[in-house]
Amino acid sequence: MKVEEIREDEGYLKLRITNLDDLWLLGNIIERGDTVLGTTFRKGDERNDTVRSKKSERIRINVGIEVEEVEFQEFTDRLRVRGRIIIGPEEYLGHYQSLNFSVGDTVEIIKKYISRTLVEEIEKSEKRSIQALFVSMDDESATVAMLRDYGIQILAEIRLSKPSKEMEDGETDYGEIIEKISQYWKEGMPIFLTGPGFFKENFLKKINDQSLRSSIIPVDTSYAGERGIYEALRSGAMDRILRDYRLREEIDYVSMLLDEIGREGRYAYGFDEVKKYAEMGAVDTLLILDTKLKHEDYKQVMRTVENMGGKIVIISSHHEYGRMLSNLGGIGAILRYKT
């Protein structure tokens, strides 16, 4: 996300979408009641009764809509915002309109309140630029995936053509895997190769492109597939490369909360319990699921934690650790103390 302008006192944000992950963040930033400015096309108002074209002309107009719905679908390339036009040509005021945003677009948002957490999230997204691929394989199959801010995007599930006993002779056909990696890989992008056993080494021998091969980082895991990818993310083996990546941070914080719960330490989860400790000033770090961000009660808890000097971490609902937090009520806290 590229910050073009932020005027906190006016609730004004002007942001440029630089990658697909920004669409997820925007989907959390924009909420009901906000005003979003954008460009759209509407049918022209034909006022001449004597001359009418058979096909109505569509004209480009700049509008501002009062948001009623925000739609973001996981791993898509578009964010859809719908609401009633409140800024624009007079003949269209009050009409419903959808605005679609994708990578490269600039979006202007006017909010009633911009929180410190929101500004920090935007600033962090501006600094993040790394992308990473995963190949997680065993003797039967390979999973090719892209690491996104909000989860793991599965790009392909590939069945290997040879049984494991033939892999020792290097006879397995890895062509489909290499083709899929090459489709998404860009110069400088790390590729983490995970899975058990010797299969990774056999695969590496089949890669002729030296630039591609030098970008591959083997990571031993007990499992292949998506499970193996999350095992690698938990292991810490990639921390140096992924230290600024959002998903890495989310896994760390949810793991810390689960550790506190496991040892009966300083934790709280569920809305009522977290709210109680927030009002006491006892919350050091608040973990909140992205699906809860637009609920007024949860927003109030966030403001309370901010005012008490606590840290807030937004957890995506699109990955395994987000689902774990969802099972705890979608909100949890690591406490300064517990009574």
C-alpha positions as CSV (number, residue, x, y, z in Angstrom):
1,M,0.0,0.0,0.0
2,K,1.4,3.4,-1.0
3,V,0.3,6.2,1.3
4,E,-0.5,9.3,-0.9
5,E,-2.0,11.4,2.0
6,I,-3.4,11.0,5.5
7,R,-5.2,13.8,7.3
8,E,-6.1,12.2,10.7
9,D,-7.9,15.2,12.0
10,E,-10.2,15.1,9.0
11,G,-10.5,11.3,8.8
12,Y,-9.1,11.5,5.2
13,L,-7.0,8.7,3.6
14,K,-5.7,8.6,0.1
15,L,-4.1,5.2,-0.7
16,R,-2.7,3.5,-3.8
17,I,-3.2,-0.2,-4.1
18,T,0.2,-1.8,-5.0
19,N,-0.5,-5.5,-4.6
20,L,-3.3,-8.1,-4.0
21,D,-2.7,-8.1,-0.2
22,D,-3.7,-4.5,-0.1
23,L,-7.2,-5.4,-1.1
24,W,-7.6,-7.5,2.1
25,L,-6.4,-4.6,4.2
26,L,-8.7,-2.2,2.5
27,G,-11.6,-4.5,3.0
28,N,-10.9,-4.1,6.8
29,I,-10.3,-0.4,6.6
30,I,-13.5,0.5,4.8
31,E,-16.6,0.1,6.8
32,R,-20.3,1.0,6.8
33,G,-20.8,4.7,7.0
34,D,-17.5,5.7,5.5
35,T,-17.4,7.8,2.4
36,V,-15.4,6.4,-0.5
37,L,-14.5,8.4,-3.6
38,G,-14.0,6.9,-6.9
39,T,-14.7,6.9,-10.7
40,T,-17.5,4.9,-12.3
41,F,-19.6,4.8,-15.4
42,R,-23.3,5.6,-15.6
43,K,-25.9,5.8,-18.4
44,G,-26.1,9.3,-19.8
45,D,-29.2,11.3,-19.2
46,E,-30.8,11.7,-22.6
47,R,-32.8,14.9,-22.5
48,N,-33.6,15.2,-26.2
49,D,-36.9,13.5,-26.9
50,T,-36.6,13.9,-30.7
51,V,-33.2,12.2,-31.0
52,R,-32.5,9.1,-28.9
53,S,-29.7,6.6,-29.6
54,K,-30.7,3.0,-29.6
55,K,-27.9,2.3,-27.1
56,S,-27.6,4.6,-24.1
57,E,-24.2,6.3,-23.9
58,R,-22.2,5.5,-20.7
59,I,-20.4,8.4,-19.2
60,R,-17.5,8.6,-16.8
61,I,-18.3,10.4,-13.5
62,N,-16.5,11.0,-10.2
63,V,-18.6,10.1,-7.2
64,G,-18.5,9.7,-3.4
65,I,-20.6,6.9,-1.9
66,E,-21.7,6.4,1.6
67,V,-20.7,2.8,2.2
68,E,-23.2,0.1,3.0
69,E,-21.4,-3.1,1.8
70,V,-17.8,-4.1,1.4
71,E,-17.0,-7.3,-0.5
72,F,-13.6,-9.0,-0.6
73,Q,-13.3,-12.5,-1.7
74,E,-10.2,-14.4,-0.7
75,F,-7.3,-14.4,-3.2
76,T,-9.3,-12.4,-5.8
77,D,-8.0,-9.3,-7.6
78,R,-10.9,-6.9,-6.8
79,L,-12.5,-5.2,-3.9
80,R,-16.2,-4.1,-4.3
81,V,-17.7,-1.3,-2.3
82,R,-21.4,-0.5,-2.6
83,G,-23.5,2.4,-1.3
84,R,-25.6,5.4,-2.0
85,I,-24.1,8.3,-4.0
86,I,-23.8,11.4,-1.8
87,I,-21.1,13.3,-3.8
88,G,-21.3,13.8,-7.6
89,P,-23.6,15.1,-10.4
90,E,-26.9,16.2,-9.0
91,E,-29.0,13.8,-11.2
92,Y,-27.3,10.8,-9.6
93,L,-27.4,11.7,-5.9
94,G,-29.2,9.1,-3.9
95,H,-28.7,6.4,-6.5
96,Y,-27.0,3.2,-5.5
97,Q,-23.5,2.6,-7.0
98,S,-20.7,0.0,-6.7
99,L,-17.1,1.0,-7.0
100,N,-14.5,-1.7,-7.8
101,F,-10.9,-1.3,-6.9
102,S,-7.9,-3.4,-8.0
103,V,-4.1,-3.2,-8.1
104,G,-2.9,0.2,-9.4
105,D,-6.0,2.1,-8.4
106,T,-6.0,5.0,-5.9
107,V,-8.8,5.1,-3.3
108,E,-9.9,8.0,-1.2
109,I,-11.7,7.3,2.1
110,I,-13.3,9.7,4.6
111,K,-13.9,8.1,8.0
112,K,-15.4,9.5,11.2
113,Y,-12.4,8.3,13.2
114,I,-8.9,7.0,12.3
115,S,-7.4,4.9,15.0
116,R,-3.7,4.7,15.8
117,T,-3.9,1.0,15.0
118,L,-5.2,1.7,11.5
119,V,-2.4,4.1,10.7
120,E,0.2,1.6,12.0
121,E,-1.3,-1.1,9.8
122,I,-1.2,1.1,6.7
123,E,2.4,2.1,7.4
124,K,3.5,-1.5,7.9
125,S,1.9,-2.5,4.7
126,E,3.8,0.3,2.9
127,K,7.1,-1.1,4.1
128,R,6.4,-4.8,3.2
129,S,7.4,-5.8,-0.3
130,I,8.6,-9.4,0.0
131,Q,6.6,-12.2,-1.6
132,A,7.5,-15.9,-1.3
133,L,6.5,-19.2,-2.9
134,F,6.3,-22.6,-1.3
135,V,6.7,-26.0,-2.8
136,S,5.8,-28.7,-0.2
137,M,6.3,-32.3,-1.4
138,D,6.6,-36.0,-0.5
139,D,6.7,-39.1,-2.7
140,E,3.1,-38.8,-3.9
141,S,2.3,-35.1,-4.5
142,A,3.4,-31.5,-4.4
143,T,1.7,-28.4,-3.3
144,V,2.7,-25.1,-4.8
145,A,1.5,-22.0,-2.9
146,M,2.0,-18.3,-2.6
147,L,2.5,-16.6,0.8
148,R,0.0,-13.7,1.2
149,D,-0.4,-11.2,4.0
150,Y,-3.6,-12.9,5.0
151,G,-2.9,-16.6,4.4
152,I,-1.5,-19.3,2.1
153,Q,-2.9,-19.2,-1.5
154,I,-2.8,-22.7,-3.0
155,L,-1.7,-22.4,-6.6
156,A,-1.6,-26.0,-7.5
157,E,-1.9,-29.6,-6.1
158,I,0.2,-31.8,-8.3
159,R,0.2,-35.6,-8.3
160,L,3.7,-37.1,-9.0
161,S,3.9,-39.5,-11.9
162,K,6.2,-42.1,-10.4
163,P,6.0,-44.2,-7.2
164,S,8.5,-43.4,-4.5
165,K,10.8,-46.5,-5.2
166,E,11.6,-45.0,-8.6
167,M,12.5,-41.6,-7.2
168,E,15.9,-42.8,-6.0
169,D,16.9,-43.1,-9.7
170,G,15.7,-39.6,-10.4
171,E,13.0,-40.8,-12.8
172,T,10.0,-38.8,-11.4
173,D,8.7,-36.2,-13.8
174,Y,8.9,-32.8,-12.0
175,G,8.1,-30.8,-15.1
176,E,4.6,-29.7,-14.0
177,I,5.9,-28.4,-10.7
178,I,8.8,-26.5,-12.3
179,E,6.3,-25.0,-14.9
180,K,4.0,-23.8,-12.2
181,I,6.8,-22.3,-10.1
182,S,8.1,-20.5,-13.2
183,Q,4.7,-19.0,-13.8
184,Y,4.6,-17.1,-10.5
185,W,8.3,-16.7,-9.6
186,K,10.0,-13.3,-10.0
187,E,13.7,-12.5,-9.6
188,G,14.6,-12.1,-6.0
189,M,11.6,-14.0,-4.7
190,P,12.5,-16.8,-2.2
191,I,11.1,-20.3,-2.8
192,F,10.8,-22.4,0.3
193,L,11.0,-26.2,-0.4
194,T,9.4,-28.1,2.4
195,G,8.6,-31.8,3.1
196,P,10.0,-34.9,4.6
197,G,12.8,-37.2,3.4
198,F,15.0,-37.0,0.3
199,F,12.4,-35.9,-2.2
200,K,13.5,-32.3,-2.0
201,E,17.0,-33.1,-3.0
202,N,15.8,-35.2,-6.0
203,F,13.7,-32.3,-7.1
204,L,16.5,-29.8,-6.9
205,K,18.7,-31.9,-9.2
206,K,16.0,-31.5,-11.9
207,I,16.1,-27.7,-12.0
208,N,18.3,-26.4,-14.8
209,D,17.6,-22.7,-14.4
210,Q,20.4,-21.5,-12.0
211,S,18.6,-18.3,-11.0
212,L,15.5,-20.3,-10.1
213,R,17.5,-23.0,-8.3
214,S,19.6,-20.4,-6.3
215,S,16.3,-19.0,-4.9
216,I,15.2,-22.3,-3.4
217,I,15.6,-22.7,0.3
218,P,15.0,-26.3,1.6
219,V,13.3,-26.6,5.0
220,D,12.8,-30.0,6.6
221,T,9.2,-30.7,7.8
222,S,7.4,-33.8,9.0
223,Y,4.5,-33.2,6.6
224,A,4.0,-32.1,3.0
225,G,1.1,-30.0,1.6
226,E,-0.5,-27.1,3.4
227,R,0.2,-28.7,6.7
228,G,3.9,-28.8,6.0
229,I,3.9,-25.2,5.0
230,Y,2.4,-24.1,8.3
231,E,4.8,-26.4,10.1
232,A,7.7,-24.6,8.3
233,L,6.3,-21.2,9.2
234,R,6.0,-22.2,12.9
235,S,9.5,-23.7,13.0
236,G,11.4,-20.4,12.9
237,A,13.6,-21.6,10.0
238,M,12.5,-18.7,7.8
239,D,12.4,-16.0,10.4
240,R,15.3,-14.0,9.0
241,I,13.7,-13.7,5.6
242,L,10.1,-13.4,6.7
243,R,10.6,-11.3,9.8
244,D,8.6,-8.4,8.5
245,Y,5.8,-10.5,6.9
246,R,2.4,-10.1,8.4
247,L,1.5,-13.8,8.5
248,R,4.7,-14.6,10.4
249,E,3.8,-12.1,13.0
250,E,0.2,-13.4,13.3
251,I,1.4,-17.0,13.8
252,D,3.8,-15.8,16.5
253,Y,1.2,-13.8,18.5
254,V,-1.5,-16.5,18.3
255,S,1.1,-19.1,19.4
256,M,2.0,-16.8,22.4
257,L,-1.6,-16.7,23.4
258,L,-2.0,-20.4,23.1
259,D,1.2,-20.9,25.2
260,E,-0.2,-18.6,27.9
261,I,-3.5,-20.6,27.9
262,G,-1.6,-23.9,28.1
263,R,0.4,-22.9,31.1
264,E,-2.5,-21.0,32.8
265,G,-0.5,-17.8,32.5
266,R,-1.5,-14.2,31.7
267,Y,-4.3,-14.5,29.1
268,A,-7.9,-13.7,28.4
269,Y,-10.2,-14.7,25.5
270,G,-13.8,-14.2,24.6
271,F,-15.4,-10.7,24.4
272,D,-16.6,-10.3,28.0
273,E,-13.3,-11.4,29.6
274,V,-11.1,-9.4,27.3
275,K,-13.3,-6.3,27.8
276,K,-13.0,-6.6,31.5
277,Y,-9.2,-6.7,31.4
278,A,-9.0,-3.9,28.8
279,E,-11.0,-1.6,31.1
280,M,-8.5,-2.5,33.9
281,G,-5.6,-1.5,31.7
282,A,-4.2,-5.0,32.0
283,V,-4.0,-5.8,28.2
284,D,-0.5,-5.8,26.9
285,T,-1.4,-7.2,23.4
286,L,-4.9,-7.5,22.0
287,L,-5.5,-10.1,19.2
288,I,-8.6,-9.5,17.2
289,L,-10.0,-11.4,14.2
290,D,-10.5,-9.3,11.0
291,T,-14.2,-10.3,11.0
292,K,-14.7,-8.5,14.3
293,L,-13.2,-5.2,13.3
294,K,-16.4,-3.5,12.2
295,H,-18.5,-4.5,15.3
296,E,-19.0,-1.4,17.5
297,D,-18.5,-3.3,20.7
298,Y,-15.2,-4.7,19.6
299,K,-14.1,-1.3,18.2
300,Q,-14.7,0.1,21.7
301,V,-12.5,-2.5,23.2
302,M,-9.8,-1.6,20.7
303,R,-10.0,2.1,21.6
304,T,-9.8,1.2,25.3
305,V,-6.6,-0.8,24.7
306,E,-5.1,2.0,22.6
307,N,-5.8,4.6,25.3
308,M,-4.2,2.3,27.9
309,G,-1.0,2.0,25.8
310,G,-1.6,-1.6,24.6
311,K,-0.7,-3.1,21.3
312,I,-3.3,-4.4,18.8
313,V,-2.7,-7.1,16.3
314,I,-5.3,-7.9,13.6
315,I,-5.4,-11.6,12.8
316,S,-6.6,-12.7,9.4
317,S,-9.5,-15.2,9.3
318,H,-8.2,-16.8,6.1
319,H,-5.5,-19.0,7.7
320,E,-5.1,-21.8,10.2
321,Y,-4.2,-19.5,13.2
322,G,-7.0,-17.2,12.5
323,R,-9.4,-20.2,12.7
324,M,-7.8,-21.0,16.1
325,L,-8.5,-17.5,17.4
326,S,-12.1,-17.8,16.0
327,N,-12.6,-20.8,18.2
328,L,-11.7,-18.6,21.1
329,G,-14.4,-16.1,20.3
330,G,-12.4,-14.1,17.7
331,I,-10.7,-12.0,20.4
332,G,-7.9,-12.7,22.9
333,A,-5.3,-10.9,24.9
334,I,-1.9,-11.4,26.4
335,L,-2.0,-9.6,29.7
336,R,0.3,-7.5,31.8
337,Y,-1.2,-9.2,34.9
338,K,-4.1,-11.4,35.8
339,T,-6.4,-11.2,38.8
